[in-house]
Amino acid sequence: MTDFATTPTTTPTPAAAFFDLDKTIIAKSSALAFGRPLYQAGFLNRRALLKAGIAQVSYMAFGADHGQMERAREEMLEMTKGWDRVAVEELVREIVDQVVSPLVYAEALALIDEHRRVGRKVVIISSSPEEIVKPLARYLGVDHVIATRAKVDDQGRYTGEMEFYAYAEAKAEAVRGLAAAEGISLPDSFAYSDSVTDLPMLEAVGHPVVVNPDKELSEIAEERDWQTMEFERPVTIRTRLATLPRPVPLISGAALAGAVGGAIVLWAIRARQRTT
């Protein structure tokens, strides 16, 4: 068993902690959470807001399977085609504070802080578009991000094609690539996720931890004796870690979305243009 609280502050080989974003660090879909503020700001019409709300409820209750993720990815690409990437980034930056602040899991913040304390690199890895994930990561104080990237043309407009989709096996490949580039020991590293689609990433590290897992991932974790954690205390990030409880010790790996939300920001851009 690895006693997380007494892990040495320095190790011979650097290690990392890879965190999925939606339902792992934050309590909702990272992008769908922007629905109401966008509506209040006049970017979304009622129909788009309703669609976002339904999608959010469905995602929280049932998650997103492979088919839903693929449909969302295709819709996102179609909707992005021709839109300016900078406009999307600016839109997210403008409202990230009011959207994310009350949605962050206290348990995730405590773990992120603890991994930093013992010298591990913290990485957010998400299938949501990097235009959303990067501002969220900066807001959370996380410097390293792996996220989905859409292709852009010479004018910075989306082409309707995907450059990199941070999903399923591609996440694991990105983890291994980062480890090779930066000398990270994956057997000494941790990964956290709620979804069975992240199974390849969890299998790539020595200490996989399942968080608020879907049914299939929960069954796999039980079969493999992986640690399961339940994050259930969304807090305002302004409280930070001074008021948060210390994390429970972690069991070693030997013992232990997404693209779904990306379309909501693009609905906002489209609704905005229709009104101009």
Buried (B, 14 or more C-beta within 10 A) or exposed (E): EBEBEEBEEEEEEBBBBBBBBBBBBBBBBBBBBBBBBBBEBEBBBEEBBEBBBEBBEBBBEEBBEEEBBBEBBBBBBEBBBEBBBEBBBEBBBBBBEEBBBBBBBBBBBBBBBBBBEBEBBBBBBBBBBBBBBBBBBEBBEBEBBBBBBBBBEEEEBBBBEBEBBBBBEBBBBBBBEBBEEEEBBBEBBBBBBBBBBBBBBBEBBBBBBBBBBBEBBBEBBEEBEBBBBEBEBBBEBEEBBEEBEEBEEBBBBBEBBBBBBBBBBBBBBBBBEEEE
